[in-house]
């Protein structure tokens, strides 16, 4: 049997860089800093796009590089390059000489971790190229055969495999190997000149495996088609202040944007968040418990989309209870903000790639279940809407004000579902919305693994989730 190559050989190559070189250079560059690390990364990625009955894109890329960060007080020095070599790291170390080491007080290293949440295997290598194309062809053909109103089908398959190693001046070394996959299906239906769209996606930190199971991709087709057909019957959304019942699962993206970002450590250290300085205070209705947990496993093996064995500073991820029964308990922290705020890092230091410095970011953020029957929550809505899927949204971190577009929603009158509606937007602010939660369902669901979170010009995969929520007094924007 042939022994597979050591993934670290993609980072360390004879004549360019050895592990001893990395430790020596990091100690020399960062030895007088409070904190920092050498972050080495190799990443391979692929993406296939099938549209209009043909393969439109088939991309494959490989990249490798390092980021060297030094931290002194509140000052950060950062240099990166797409060349992993002792010479390049040595040059990068010279750029950190501008940091003031006079009052250096070295931070302790992260705690050790031997927990791995996902496989080391690469999804890119596990399935032949032809099979990936054939999957998209089958999805296209099956979706078009579902309903005569199907006018267009788009399907995409994407994966990445990343090998990272974190080296610190104190000798601490940690590494992680991260797979990530995603399948997306989008269907456009048409009737009498009117066109509407439905989408569905799933994935996570695992191999392709079940994505090639007919039961899985047929479910993706059925879900996207059902949403498109609902929207084909939709009428203009009403407008005004009303009660909103928000469904479980992916609608947790509203919680992620409107509340989650405001609980990240950097905004609170700088006191620019609506939640700054409020630890121990009531910030939400009783029963509301919000958690960020980077250790969650997928239902199909591996990890959830936002899960990490360690964060991008080497800190093991963990369950962080942010709000418990309506009381603010803590924030999500990277090492820099945790040190300056006098608290422990929480495993939330994340970066898009070696070319970016880490910052506090969410992993999998969700609200825990309550005790209410979702059907009973619906019966309480006298005049409002029921929203089950969201598209894009915007939030102002300082005030918590948000605007979200509903991609699937219904009118509700006297506790009964009415016609589906289109063009609805939800307008409010996170801190106020948390206090207006009038019911929490017993049906917590996490998203299917499609989330991408943007902050400070960096994008990282993230997970969301929630049970059904009854929100009183939200402003609904619409044209009806």
Phi, psi and omega in degrees: 000134180278131178282126180296149180295150177291122180304334180294343178293345175282343179257320182250123182227135180307136179088345179247305181203135173245162176304322178295320176301314183299315180295318181295313182294323179293317179298321181291320184281326189244004185301334181257013180263161174291324185197177179137176184195161167261124183246112179258140181212137166240136178220133173243139181216155177218154179209131178239134178233127181243123186211144179056035175078013179211158176287117183263326181222145173211094186251142175220136180215153174229141180211150177209147179181187180220156170234130179245120184237133172238140182234127174228115185061235177263000183269135178238132171248135185217133176222147180214162177202155178264033176228117178266099179208157178298322181296315181294319179293322177299318178295320179297322180299329180293331181288344181271002181292344179287343178292144181272111182268005190301325183245033183300132176226086189305131177282148178292155180289164174299158176289153181292155182212132176235023180263129177239126187268350186210168183289154173278346185292153180265128176294337182294328185267347190281339184231131179299152180306314184298325180291326179293317177295319181297323178301313181294325176297317180295320178297315179300312182295315182293321181294320180292332180279348185293319190205137181295345180278353179291119183256332183206144178229133173234132179226142179221150179226131182216150178206155172216159179217119187237135175247123180234153171220136181245124182238130181246161181294335181276005178097352178294134177225134176219149177220161180210149177235120194238111171272157176203129179228159179201138173237132179231141176230131177232132183232131175253128176248153183223139174209125178053040177084354179264133180240140176220158187238147171226144182225156175205140179214160177203159181171202180153188179271082183198186176273175179298317176026258189292346178296337179268358176286127180306326180297325181287307184287335173291325176295322177297317178298311183300320182291316179295318181294318180300318179295318180298318181291325175298314182293336178292335179264359189289146175251168182300138182290147175286172179226150178130178178277128182203175177279138180235125171262121182253130184287172182279165173087236185305328177303349173299350175298332176295316176298317180304310185282312188284334184238316188301311181299326179291349179256012176276143192300322184296319179295327182278327174297320180276358178058039177253004179261151175295347180256007183297135175068022186245017177304131180090352180266158173283121180239357182211166179297153175305142181095346182276115176234120183248132186231144166243124186222109180273008183255005189291137176268153177279155175294342184250020184089159183077203183245162172296166185301323181268003184282148178214139174294317172225156175279187187275013170243358180097359179281128176300140176289165183200173172277124178243112176278113184270314176231129181236119181050038176090353183260131179289123184254330183180179181240166174273129190234140162267186184287318184298307182291326177297316180297316182288337179264358177073031179232176181273146172299150183248007181083027182245019175277110187229153177218154180291319181195183178301339182275007183229145174278149181287158176209164178293126181220154174288158173248269172244112186245128185206164173257136180287159180297153170253211184240000186277143174284125181305323179295324179289325176298318178300321183295340180279344185278110180272322180212104183184202179225160176242113183253126183245350179207144182235152173254235183284160178204164177227148179216144173259114186298321185297315182261339185082004181290138184224157171223124181232142178263130176275131176258350173206120183201162180227152170284142177233128177225127179052044174076010182236141176292134176251218182287148171295151182235155177230156179081015181277138172235144176257129185235130179181198173224142187304308182301321179288318181301323179299327181278348183255018176282114185261356179192141181233118183291164178263025190238043180311133174221143174262157182291170187276357176106046183236358191288138172233126182250132178251139177198131175057032180080005179245141177243134177223152176290142182213157178245152178225170177177161177186163167274178173300138182231136175258115183248125181266138170071034172275149175273126177254124176264134181194178183248000183279000000 
